[in-house]
Amino acid sequence: MIVTAILGSPRKKGATSTIAQSFVEEAESRGAEVKNYFLHGMDYKGCQGCHACKSKTEDCVMKDDLTATLEDIKTSDIVVFASPVHYWDVSGQFKSFFDRTWSFVKPDYKTNPEPSRVQKGKKAVLVLSQADMEDVHKDVYEKYSFFLSMYGFEVYLIRAVEMQNDASRITEAIKPYTTKAREIAAQMIPKDKEWAERFDS
Ligand SMILES: Cc1cc2nc3c(=O)[nH]c(=O)nc-3n(C[C@H](O)[C@H](O)[C@H](O)COP(=O)(O)O)c2cc1C
């Protein structure tokens, strides 16, 4: 079982990374092989709009730190996509990364019932955190869930609301979300004994 985590917050110990890492830790404890990509520490650019991935190749022709990331997403069983909400959308780091996933889409995506180059059957965990209340920024998870579904992922959402930028206040408020992250990991990657129980029931 391979898990790739795309960490889109500039803060390694902030709310978003903490929730994503809870999933990762639980997955690792269940034997998964994990690759973490902390976008803020990587050297890459957003999509240059050359459309070579629609006419010449099936991959993005830009060669930088995202090259391996995009490849790993394709070969993973589970991908964690994590970002804070910045200015009513994902972070700049995450948006530049996400634009590069344009290479996942086939040229005839508008009419093709199988629009994605990503193999079906993968799971995506979309982690979003924001300072505002639950009824704000619903469009953010709706649009990124939409694209991940189009790529063929089965999407699980962890949406942490009312998260503050003050790290000391994050500790308690974050618990329901780190718990949810661990629960989803446990559900996706049962231990041997749990597999047996599922099989028996
Ligand atoms: C530049 C910037 C823009 C932000 N914009 C929003 C916003 O539009 N809506 C919101 O609810 N929170 C906004 N926030 C707050 C963060 O989304 C929130 O505190 C988040 O949990 C921080 O995650 P982190 O700890 O991973 O950095 C913003 C924070 C920053 C730094």
PDBQT file of the ligand as one rigid body, heavy atoms in Angstrom, charges set to zero:
ROOT
HETATM    1  C1  LIG A 301      -2.650  34.401   3.600  1.00  0.00    +0.000 C 
HETATM    2  C2  LIG A 301      -3.774  33.774   4.381  1.00  0.00    +0.000 A 
HETATM    3  C3  LIG A 301      -5.055  33.864   3.885  1.00  0.00    +0.000 A 
HETATM    4  C4  LIG A 301      -6.117  33.284   4.580  1.00  0.00    +0.000 A 
HETATM    5  N1  LIG A 301      -7.360  33.363   4.060  1.00  0.00    +0.000 NA
HETATM    6  C5  LIG A 301      -8.397  32.744   4.681  1.00  0.00    +0.000 A 
HETATM    7  C6  LIG A 301      -9.709  32.786   4.115  1.00  0.00    +0.000 A 
HETATM    8  O1  LIG A 301      -9.956  33.325   3.053  1.00  0.00    +0.000 OA
HETATM    9  N2  LIG A 301     -10.693  32.151   4.806  1.00  0.00    +0.000 N 
HETATM   10  C7  LIG A 301     -10.469  31.487   5.996  1.00  0.00    +0.000 A 
HETATM   11  O2  LIG A 301     -11.402  30.925   6.545  1.00  0.00    +0.000 OA
HETATM   12  N3  LIG A 301      -9.235  31.452   6.548  1.00  0.00    +0.000 NA
HETATM   13  C8  LIG A 301      -8.195  32.054   5.927  1.00  0.00    +0.000 A 
HETATM   14  N4  LIG A 301      -6.932  31.999   6.465  1.00  0.00    +0.000 N 
HETATM   15  C9  LIG A 301      -6.724  31.253   7.741  1.00  0.00    +0.000 C 
HETATM   16  C10 LIG A 301      -6.247  29.843   7.491  1.00  0.00    +0.000 C 
HETATM   17  O3  LIG A 301      -6.952  29.189   6.476  1.00  0.00    +0.000 OA
HETATM   18  C11 LIG A 301      -6.394  28.960   8.741  1.00  0.00    +0.000 C 
HETATM   19  O4  LIG A 301      -5.865  29.573   9.866  1.00  0.00    +0.000 OA
HETATM   20  C12 LIG A 301      -5.761  27.610   8.495  1.00  0.00    +0.000 C 
HETATM   21  O5  LIG A 301      -6.206  26.676   9.445  1.00  0.00    +0.000 OA
HETATM   22  C13 LIG A 301      -4.239  27.710   8.588  1.00  0.00    +0.000 C 
HETATM   23  O6  LIG A 301      -3.690  26.451   8.292  1.00  0.00    +0.000 OA
HETATM   24  P1  LIG A 301      -2.165  26.142   8.633  1.00  0.00    +0.000 P 
HETATM   25  O7  LIG A 301      -2.060  26.086  10.129  1.00  0.00    +0.000 OA
HETATM   26  O8  LIG A 301      -1.919  24.849   7.978  1.00  0.00    +0.000 OA
HETATM   27  O9  LIG A 301      -1.371  27.247   8.037  1.00  0.00    +0.000 OA
HETATM   28  C14 LIG A 301      -5.863  32.590   5.810  1.00  0.00    +0.000 A 
HETATM   29  C15 LIG A 301      -4.552  32.521   6.315  1.00  0.00    +0.000 A 
HETATM   30  C16 LIG A 301      -3.521  33.102   5.600  1.00  0.00    +0.000 A 
HETATM   31  C17 LIG A 301      -2.114  32.991   6.147  1.00  0.00    +0.000 C 
ENDROOT
TORSDOF 0
